[in-house]
Amino acid sequence: GLGSQRYSLVIPTLHLRAGEQLAIVGPSGCGKSTLLDVLAMVLAPDQVGRFEFNQQDIGGLWRADQQSALAELRSRHLGYVLQTGGLLGFLDVRGNIALSRQLLGLKDDGSVARLAEQLEISDQLAKKPAALSVGQRQRVSCARALAHAPQLVLADEPTASLDPLNAERVMQALLAQALEHRAACVIATHDEPLARASGLQVRRITCRRDTDGGVTATLGEAC
């Protein structure tokens, strides 16, 4: 946008190592979901200095419009927990969790059943998402994001619709499983107290109104 309709998100630096767990916090509309979509390589920025993932030059792939290469990286190395769960209603829980592996042609190595047990949804495997509680759907979404052993797990407000007790359970389950798989984890959340209580490194997005009337949001350093 231009003028008062302009919104800009600036990411000065962001380095993630294997197993590192990070929370992006800030008010609604500050750009948390936008940041995750950039990290997920589904949204290309207007400008990119340096963006490397899995020894690939993502900035170069964006500039060359190499959508197939980007899709390959996403499917093999990323797990994404959407705010709404993003489950497919025509598949049961087992099918939803196994989907990421099936799309990659990976054999059943027991990870679906193992994740279901660890996330306490083993007794829900034959049910469709509509028959689950909100907390159960979020745990299924977490299991699906982890089933193919990604290098990076992204989660967009995974506890936003949950009561405090279930929010803590879902957060701890997601982080424990990501850590077991040595996956880096970035969680966008408005619940900074929960993020800190869960041991996450916290980085805050702050916004300012500029002279043209537009808004610039900037990812700050760890705090």
N, C-alpha and C positions, 0 to 999 in steps of 0.2 A: 504493500500500500504506500500511499504518499501522504505527506502532511500529517494531519491528525489521525489518519487511518494506518499510518506506518507502525509496524511492530518489528523489532530487530532482536534477535538472540545472538549474543556474542559468547563464544567459548574460547577463552584465551589459551588454556592448557588443560588437558585431562589425560593422565597416564594411569592405566590399569594393569596390574600384574595378575598372574594366575592365582586364584583363590582370594583376591582382594574383594572386599565387600563395602559398597559405598551407597549412601543415601543422598538423593537430590531432594532438597526441601524448598518450600516456598509457597506462597498463596496460590489459590486457583487462578488460572490464566496467565501465570508468570512464564510458562514455557517448559515445564517439566516434561510433558508428553512430547513436545517438539524435540527436545534434547534426546529423548529415548529413540524417537524415529530417525534422527540423524545417526545415532550410534548403531541402530539396526540397519542402516544403509537403505532405508525405504524412502527417505527424504533427503534430497541433495541440497546443500547450502548454496547461497549465491556466490560465496567466496570460500575457498579452503586453502590454508597454508600447508599443513601437513596432517595427514590422517593415514595411519598404518594399522593394519589388523591382519594377524596370521601371515606376516611377512608379505602382505600385499599393499600396494599403493592405492588406497581407496580413492584419494583425490584424483589420481590419474584415471581410474576406472570411471569415475563420475564424468570427468572432462571428455573422455572418449565414448561416453554413453554405452558402456559395456554392461548392459542390463543382465545378460545371461551369466556373466562372471559374478556379478553382485548377488544374483539369486542363488547361485551355487554356494557362495560363502555364507549367505544367510541360512540356507537349509541345513548345511552341514555343521556350522559352528555357532549358531545363535539359538537361544531359547527365549521366547517372548511370552510373558504372562500379561494378558490384556486386562484393563480395568474391569471390563464386563465379563471376564472369563474367556469369551470367544469360543466356547465349546460348540460342536456341531450337534444339533438336536436329533438328527437321524441316526447318530452313532451312540452306542452305549458307552459307559465309562471306560471299559477296557479298550474299545475301538478308538476313543478320543485320545487316550494316553499313548496308544501304540501308533497313532497316525504319523508322528514325526519320523519314527523308525521305518514304517512301511513306505513312506514317500522316498526314503533313501535306499530302499531295498535291503535293509538290515534284518538279519535273522532274529527270531525271538530268543534272547539270551537270558530270559528270566527277569529282566530289568523292570518290565511293566508290573508284574506281580510284586516284585521287591519294593518298588516305589509306592505302590498302593498300600502295602503293609506298613511301610515306614510313615506314610502320611495318613494312616488310619482310615482308609477308604476301601479296604479289601472286601468288605461286605456290600459294597455299592457297585461292583464291577459290571453287573448285568443290568443295571438301571440306566435309563436315559437321563440326560441332564435336567429335564423338567421335573423329575422326581426327587431331586436333591435340594438340600438347603443351600443358601448362599455360601456359607463357609465350606461346605463339601464341594461345591462347584469350583471355588477358588483353589482348593487342594488338588482337584483333578487337573486344573489348568497348570498348577505348579508341576505336577507329575509329568504332564505332556511336555512342558518346556525342558524338563531334565532327562527325558527318556532316551534321547539319542546322544547323551553325554556331550553337550555343547561346551565350547570354551568360554562363552559369555552368556549370562542369563540377565535379561532385562525384565523388570516388573513395574507396571504402571498402576500405582495406587492399589496394590493387591489386597489391602485390608480396609479400604474406604467404606465398604458397605457392611462391615462386621462390628459386632459388639466388642468391647475391650478384651474380653476373655478369648473369644475366637480370633480376634485380630492378632493377639500375642501368639496364639497357637499356630496360625498360618504363617506368620513372619518367622518364627523359630524353625518351623518345619522346612520352609523354603531355604533359609540360610544354612541349616544343617546339611541338607541334601546338596546344595551348591558347593559347600565346603568339602563334602565327601568326594565330590567329583572334580575337585580342584578348579571349578569354574569361577571366573570373576563374576561379580553380581552387582548390578546397579538398580536400585529401587527408588522410584519417584514416589514421594509421599508428602502429605501435608502434616502428618503426625510426627513431628520432630522428637517429642518425648519418647515415643515407642522406638524410633530409629536409634536414639542414643541408648535406651535401655537394652536394645538388642545388640549393642556393641558395634554398630555401624559407624564408619567414618562419615561425617556429615559435611556436605557442601551446599551452600545456599544460593539460590537465584534471586538477585535483587533487581528492582525495576526503577527507572527514572524517567521523568517526562522531559523531553528535549525541547529546544527552542522552536522546532517546526511543529510542535504539538504531538509528535509521535512518541512511542515508548521504546526505550532500549533496555533489554533485560541482559544481565551479565552473570555468568557462572563464577562464583567466588572461589577462594581457596578453602581448604579444609579448616573447619572451626570446631 
